[in-house]
Amino acid sequence: MNEPRISDNNQSSWQPSTKLVQSGILRSSFGETSEALFLTSGYVYNSAEEAEARFKGEEAGYIYSRFSNPTVNMFEERMKALEGAEAARATGTGMAAVTASLLCQLNAGDHVVSSRALFGSCRYVVETLAPRFGIESTLVDGRDIDAWQSACRPNTKAFFFETPANPTTEVVDIETVSEIAHGIGARVVVDNVFATPILQKPMELGADVVVYSATKHIDGQGRCLGGIVLSSEEFVSEYLHDFMRQTGPSISPFNAWVMLKGLETLSLRVDRHVSSANALADYLANRKEISTVYYPGREDHPQFELCQRQMKAGGSIISFELTGSKVHAFKFMNALQIIRISNNLGDTKSLVTHPATTTHQRLTPEVRAELGISDAMVRISVGLEDVVDLIADIDMALSAAKE
């Protein structure tokens, strides 16, 4: 590594809320309170000899902000402390994190097993992009432990899944699936964006790599794009570091600074998200206009027991089926006044989307049906508004959808 180490100041003993505010701070000689924003692309050297030493990795220091940057490093250090990871690399987007976490470790002739219930772009990377480079892939029902075992081949090098899955909230047993992967020498990559690092710790359950779209709850206010990959020092130094250095999916220092400020309130926001989502899910389940509610925090979730074992709470995302068609779903969404139509999630503002025509529209109707994504399914990302107002908004929209 060629950047200065940031002292941990006994961070391992801190509680999560303290880590979210204090971890990874690297103060300049000015002694600033807020983290400094280093908007610079390059760095100068005191001598040609110093430049040579840095490029050789013989001397600590920054070279170029595509490789490393003080503000970006602070974001990485804070995420490491929160996740309990040895190393991290921040990326420009969540999809850059997913793509880098897989392609950095896979070669032509390798095989990856993935859950079939994925965000549309994640499924594209596994099902379409990777095979172009000679990387084979198999999609399985992530809930079926036997399916993971049966999909393994001598050349299987990685397992990939998101849990809970977008938008059906299917849950994968991280611990058991990780044991299967490790039994054949494969690594486990988990997209933990729905659960957030507050509600679920995949690495404690056996995962090797955890990825986030920091655009979602980590920023949490709809401002900036970003992502991050967290893993062991060995994985980052052996696979990820050079891949990112040479291909350039790096995050901008400004976006990293925004993410740092977002982390300071993450635990507070997640607590409020969960409280409102629980109340809203219970309300939706009692409406005759809604046939099914998918929320990991409810006892009627098909995998509620597993959710209770590996998650602290159900999260901020609720999906549900209207008793009708796409026409009814669109009428409902168009009638909402507080909850706005958007494909983003994890925001302070409550957002609604129609997965079949947005995030998962590139999938065939047959594949969407296999995943349980119907034309009547709607996904809500519960924000920080008063839940009384959210319920009133939905009540009004449900009435309008019947007209």
Secondary structure, 3 states (H helix, E strand, C coil): CCCCCCCCCCHHHCCHHHHHHHCCCCCCCCCCCCCCCCCCCECCCCCHHHHHHHHHCCCCCCCECCCCCHHHHHHHHHHHHHHCCCEEEEECCHHHHHHHHHHCCCCCCCEEEEECCCCHHHHHHHHHHHHHCCCEEEEECCCCHHHHHHHCCCCEEEEEEECCCCCCCCCCCHHHHHHHHHHCCCEEEEECCCCHHHHCCHHHHCCCEEEEECCCCCCCCCCCCCEEEEECHHHHHHHHHHHHHHHCCECCHHHHHHHHHHHCCHHHHHHHHHHHHHHHHHHHHCCCCEEEEECCCCCCCCCHHHHHHHCCCCCCEEEEEECCCHHHHHHHHHHCCCCEECCCCCCCCCEEECHHHCCCCCCCHHHHHHHCCCCCEEEEECCCCCHHHHHHHHHHHHHHHHC
